[in-house]
Amino acid sequence: MTVCPKCNDLGYLYAGEDKKTPPSVSPCTCQMKKDLIANADRGWKGISHASSLKQSPLLEKVDKNMWITTSYAEMRAHMRYVAFRMNPLWRFYVYTDVDLMTAWLGSTALKRQNIFDSDVAMNGASVSLTMHSLVDLVTPPELLVIHLGVKASRNSATPEVLLEAIQIRVAQGKPVWVFDQPNQPFNYTHIAYSEHAESILQEFDREILKSKVRPSTMFGNSAKSSSSTPTSPAISSSAAPSGGLSSIRPSEETVESQQPVERPAGPPRPSTGQDDGPIFKVRPPKKKSKPTFR
Ligand SMILES: [Zn+2]
């Protein structure tokens, strides 16, 4: 762990001082980097270690409702890309279908109904203490990402709980991304499927992301997953014509162009375990300040 040469690990720099004004400080880039990493990992545990991407169409869609189909590893890489380019105070959360069920069962438990869900039990969730209702779970995030495909055991309420979560977000005018995987597409075979939910999702922006990053499972990198999971070479990005986004945000484009485009297989650069990338370019905070939920 090297000490920051700019601020000596204080996290801030003296911006100026004279006899008339009190000393002022500005945050050091090392602190901004720490804040961004912390925020990324808060929203989805460990994604600061996900693969680095050069671009993601999802960055332009943080205010939109999305139906995203891609692999788990790819989605984590895209979320990392997005989170590192948003403000460190950007409150996004990725919840699984099991999380939704846990919240829903919590409210049911409070009503003293005797319902058991094996996925929730496996999750080790304290049903009645952690979350009191589905609304409490899905309302606060600025962006809610629903990660389908984690729930394995059948519970007849799963489709309705997913539908309700989506409808709560839509009714509140807050963006929701629903994320399924090529090997578990959200269709009539899916454990959380309902025609109603599908009809809503079909109104959302659709993104099918090609898998570029190394295959992995939720439980770590696994060669097995690439052989047991049929790869989908035919899948291509349906939305967002290639290059169409580059003109939208010239500042981002400038930042990207300042980065090394390709990493040549030359001498390895000192690795910090992170790809620093254009991490320091963050969006300014939104004008309207929202209450922070933790
Ligand atoms: Zn520093």
Residues whose N, C-alpha, C, O or C-beta is under 5 A from the ligand:
A	BS01	ZN	C4 K6 C7 D9 G11 C28 T29 C30 Q31
